[in-house]
Amino acid sequence: MNLINELFTHHGLLAVALAVLLEQLGAPLPSTPVLLLAGVEAATRESFGSRAFLAATTAALLANSLWFWAGRRLGRRVLSALCMISISPDSCVRQNEASFARRGVLTLVIAKFVPGLSILAPPLAGALGMSARRFLGWNLLGSALWAGVAIGVGRVFHAQIDGVLRAMSRLGSVALVIALAALAGYLGWRLWRRAVVKRELRRFERVAPADVAHWLQTRQDVVLVDVRAAAPGVPPMPRLPGARHLDLGALGDAALADWPLAAEFVTYCACPNDASAVKAAQWLKQHGREARVLRGGIEAWTEAGFTLETA
């Protein structure tokens, strides 16, 4: 307790800026507790709240801008790299794409309030082709809202938070052991789920890009299905020749209203483990269609030398 008070007395703004910067850069270190503590400190120091708000917003905007430009320069490769260190790599890109498809730029406003969206929303915005001006404006709004809410909650409930800190101080090392055990249990469960899902994804039938290209030339019953999200307000992405789009956020019988029953469907995405494509193929099979997955998605297709078309 005394250590925390001393930290915020002498290095409060630095602690806020570093915590936010590290979390937004991808470190598994939540900054919301630090912002709550900044709100507690703001209850006793008049100008501290506004300065902490400015420090947090600036740090978040800096880190998010770096990821945005990485997404613009490297495309979806940076997303795959981020998902490799994610606890849920099978769904991290799919969930972010679905959010952009439903909400567009509003995703940048709510991203920091939704687990899994915060780190991937900026590079995905860059990879989708969002303009820098739109990104900076909406991301600034989202960062300011998130920082303001966290610091405001800390200030409003400063007495209760202070009481919790005092209780933990009295527990001493016991509180630390409980916290570490809870964290270890959570991480263990998520890692187990990650292994189970990755094993299920590997079992689904894949087809190589060369085989799909051959089918397109020799067969009339092959339908390519693009399951990448189409975000409002950003340019359409190049796709495989003749591909149809399937919105994973709006699956239903109406989505297949004009789709042939006897076709061979090949789904593809741009995500780790072909997770979104597997989900779409499974859904198509459940609705009586034959479906396979393009191994490696659109990146494997282009690396094999096959062409794309403008949607």
N, C-alpha and C positions, 0 to 999 in steps of 0.2 A: 504494500500500500504506500509506504513512504517512498519507495523507489519510483513508483509511478508518478506520484505527486512531484517529486524532484525532477523527473524527466520532463514533465510538461511545464514546469516552472522555468527551466533553463533552455530546453530544446524542443518545446512543443511544436512549433511550426515546422522545424526540420523533421521531426518524427512523423507528422502528418504528411508532408510532401514525399518523404521516402517511402512510407507505407503504401501510399496511393500509387506512386510511380512503379514500385516493384510489383504490386499486384496487377496493374494494368499492362505491365510488360510480360506477364505470364508466370511470375513466381507464385507458388502455392501458399501465399501468406495473405490472409484476408485483412483488408484495411478498414472495414466497417467498424470493428471494435475500437480502432484508433480514432476514427471520426466521432464515435460516441463519447470517448474520453475527452476529445476536444470540446464537445458540447458541454460536458461536465465542467471542464476548465473555464469555458466561456461564461458559466453562471457566476463565477467569482472574479473574472477579469473582463472588464467592459469591452475592450476592443479585440479581444482574442478571437471571438467567434467569427468576425468578418475577415480577419487575417487568415484564419485557418480555412475558411471557405475559399478564399482566393488561392491559397497554396494548394488545396486539394483539387480545385477545378483546373488550375494551370498544369499540375502534374499529370492529371488524367488526360487532358487535351494533348500534352506533349507525347505521352506514351501511345495514345490512340492514333495520333498523326503518323508516328513511326510505323505502326502496323498497317495503316492505310496505304502508305507509300510502298511498303513491302508487298502488299496485295496487288497494288497497281503494277509494280515492276515484275514480280515473280508469279502473279496469277494464283491459281489454286495450289501450286506447289507449296506455298507458305502455309496454306490451310492443312495440307496433308502433314506437314512437319509439326504443326501445332497439335493436330489430333494424335500424333504418335505419342505425345506426352500427356494426353488427356486421359482421364479415368474412364470416359465413355467415348472412345474414338469412333465407334460404330454409328453414333447418332449425332455427334457434335456439329458436323457440317449440315446434315439433313435438317436439324431443328433450326439452325440459323437461316438456311435457305427458305424454309417454310415461313419463318417469321418475316423475312424480306418480301416474300410473295404476297403475304396477307396484309402487311402493314407498310411496306415500302420504307421510306426514310424514318418513319416513326419508330422503327426498330432501334435506331440509334438513341432515341429518347428513353426507351424502356430497357435497353440492353443491360445496364448495370444493376437493374433490379431483378434480373432473371438469371439464375445460375446457368452457366454454359454459353450465354449470349455475349457476356462482357468482353472476353478476350478475342472471340472470333468475329464479332460484328464489324470492327474496323477493317481488317484485311479482306473480309468478304465484300464489303462495300467497294474497296479498291479493285478487287478481282472482277466484280460485276460491272465496273466501268462508271461508277458514280462520280460526278464532278467534284473537284476539291472544294469548291465554294459550298456546295450543298452539304458535303460531308462535314466541313468545319462548323458550319452554322448549326446543323442538327446535333452534332456530337457535343458542341459547346453547351447547347440547351440541356442535353441529357446529363452531361457531367455536372453542370451547375445544379440541376434538380436533385441528382443523387447525393451530392455533397451537402447541399442545403438541408435535405430531409434528414440525413444521418446526424449532422451536427445539431439540427433543431431538436430531434428526438432526444439526443444526449443532454441538451440544455433543459428541456421540459421535464425529463425524468432524472435530473442530476441527483436528487436525494436518494432515489431508489437504487441507481447505479452505484452511488457511493456506499450505500449499505451493503450491496452485494460484494463490492471490493473489500470492505472491512470484514465481512464474514469469511471470505476466501483467505484474507490475511490471517485470521484466527485459526483457520484449518491448517495453514502452513503447507507442508509437503503433501499432505493428504489430498488437498484440492488439486495439486499438480498431477498426482498419480491418477486421480479420477478423470481429469481432463485428457491426459495422454491416453488412458485406456479407452475412453469414448472415441477419440480421434482414430486410434488404431483399429477399433472395431468397425468404424464407418469405412475407413480406407480398405480394410480387409474384405468387407462385403462388396464394395464397388469393384475391387479388383477381381473378385470371384465372379461377379456378374459379367465383367469385361471378358474374362476367359471363356465363360459359357457362351456368350453371344458370338465371339469370334469363331468358336468351334462350330456353331450352327451356321454361320455365314460361309465357312469353308465348304460345307457339305453341299451347298446349292450348285447345280450344274452351270458351268461357265463355258463360253465358246470363244475361240480366238478371233481377233480382228480379221485375219486372212480368210477364215472360214465364212464369216459374215459377209465380207466383200464378195466372195465367190457365190454365196447364196443370192445376193442382190443381182448378180449378173445372170444367174441360171434359173432362178425361181421367181414366181409371181406372188407367192403367198407369204412373203417375209415382211413384217412391219417392225420398223425400229421405233423404240419408245424412249424419248428423252425425259428423264424425271428430275432434271435440275430445275431449281426454282427460277421463275421469270419474275424479277422484281419490278414493280411499277416505278416509272421515272428513270430507268436506266436503259441503255441500248440493248437490243436483243442479242443474244450470244450465238455465234456460229454453231451449227449442229451437223449431225450426220445426214447425208443426203436423204431427203424424203421423210425424216423422222417426225413422228407425232409427239406432242407434249402431253404429259400426264402429271397433274398437280397432286402431289402426295398429301397436301393439306386439305384436299376436297375430294377424297375418294368416295365414290358412290355409284349406283347403277347408272345414273345419268352420264357419268364420265365415259361409259362404253356404248352410248346410244347408237353411234354410227360406225362402230368398229366391227370388222368382219369376225365371224365366229370361227372360221376354219383356218385362220392365219397362224403363222409361227411368229410369235412376238419375241423380240430381243430388246431387253431393257438396258439402259446404260446411264451412268452418272459421272460425277467427278469428285469422288469421295473415297476415303480409306475403306478397304475391304469390300468395295462395291456395295456398301450397306444400303443406300437408297435404292439402287437397282434391284437388289435382292428382295427388299420389301415390296417393291412394285411387282416383281415377278411372282412372288408368293400370292399377292392379292389377285393378280390375273389368273393364276391357277385355281384359286378359290372360286373364281367366277367362270370356270369352264374353258379357259383359254390355255393353249400351249405356250409356255414362256421359258426363256433362258436368259442368261446374263452375259453381256459383253465383258470378257475378262479385261480388267484394267481400265475400263471406261473410255471416255473420250480421249484421254491422254495416250493410252495404248494405241488407239486408232490413228492418231496423228503421228505418233512415233513410228508406226509401221509404214508411214508414207501415204496413207489414204487421205483423200480430200474432204473438206467440210463445205457446207453451203451456208449462206446468210439466211437467218430465219425470216 
